[in-house]
Amino acid sequence: MAQASTAACGKVEAGKTVAGAATRELEDDAGVRVCKDLQQLNHLTFLFPATLAWNQMVHVFLATRWKGRPTESAEMRPAWFPYSIFPLRLNLRQARA
């Protein structure tokens, strides 16, 4: 069974949540509106000791239901991948359990 994987990117606006930013960015960048089942799976921290301003934290979410069809934009080109090759498949299996 094919599933979607995408990497919407953006910043959390003042007074907003990370999940709210993820929902907004998916709608803005890929044209899909996530239903209420958005699950945060993990976060990754990237450190750049030579250039501290480049440090960033990336939040990983799973959405199993959405409205709309993922469409290409200037920000991203959504693609479909089977779970078997998804880089975080262990976390996805735990989230679906």
VOGU-3710 file (C-alpha; in Angstrom, 3 decimals, decimal comma):
1> maqastaacg> 0,000/0,000/0,000  1,498/3,379/-0,992  1,625/6,205/1,509  2,691/9,839/1,257  5,807/11,417/2,614  6,471/15,109/2,349  8,593/17,751/3,987  6,732/20,991/4,460  8,920/23,639/6,035  8,199/26,821/7,903
11> kveagktvag> 8,496/28,722/11,135  6,220/28,720/14,158  4,508/32,091/14,409  4,383/33,859/17,786  1,631/32,414/19,974  1,133/29,368/17,713  1,995/25,694/18,196  4,381/23,491/16,222  1,442/21,286/15,168  -0,465/24,372/14,020
21> aatreledda> 2,540/25,464/11,946  2,806/21,990/10,386  -0,884/22,041/9,481  -0,589/25,540/7,980  2,530/24,702/5,987  1,028/21,519/4,513  -1,962/23,491/3,323  0,179/26,356/1,977  2,895/24,201/0,384  1,076/21,039/-0,727
31> gvrvckdlqq> -2,587/22,046/-0,922  -3,841/19,551/1,666  -5,750/20,200/4,879  -4,853/17,742/7,622  -7,727/16,249/9,597  -7,521/16,152/13,382  -5,250/13,075/13,515  -1,873/14,845/13,135  0,634/13,038/15,380  4,076/14,296/16,311
41> lnhltflfpa> 6,467/11,351/15,992  9,833/12,852/16,728  12,089/15,858/16,445  15,589/16,096/15,045  18,147/18,657/16,153  20,788/19,809/13,694  23,784/21,572/15,240  26,332/23,582/13,284  29,127/24,453/15,739  30,946/26,663/13,211
51> tlawnqmvhv> 27,787/28,698/12,483  25,388/28,651/15,429  22,760/30,633/13,505  22,260/27,561/11,310  21,182/25,362/14,257  17,636/24,096/13,853  15,085/21,652/15,192  12,943/19,668/12,748  9,640/18,199/13,949  8,347/15,003/12,331
61> flatrwkgrp> 4,581/14,465/12,077  2,313/11,734/10,735  -1,033/12,514/9,115  -3,142/9,572/8,001  -6,159/11,587/6,856  -6,349/14,826/4,899  -8,608/16,702/2,519  -7,449/17,742/-0,905  -4,935/16,269/-3,294  -1,204/16,873/-2,721
71> tesaemrpaw> -0,071/19,162/-5,518  3,284/20,560/-6,556  4,064/24,136/-5,595  7,078/26,438/-5,659  7,859/25,109/-2,174  7,647/21,352/-2,723  6,869/18,430/-4,991  4,905/15,844/-2,974  5,794/12,233/-3,780  4,383/8,838/-2,822
81> fpysifplrl> 6,496/6,169/-1,118  5,679/2,760/0,358  6,084/2,535/4,134  8,740/-0,136/3,615  11,273/2,456/2,419  10,213/5,369/4,617  13,210/6,405/6,719  11,228/6,496/9,967  9,192/3,343/9,408  9,801/2,043/12,941
91> nlrqara> 8,279/5,207/14,368  5,395/4,986/11,894  4,614/1,446/12,983  4,616/2,512/16,627  2,360/5,476/15,867  -0,146/3,308/13,994  -0,315/0,691/16,807
//
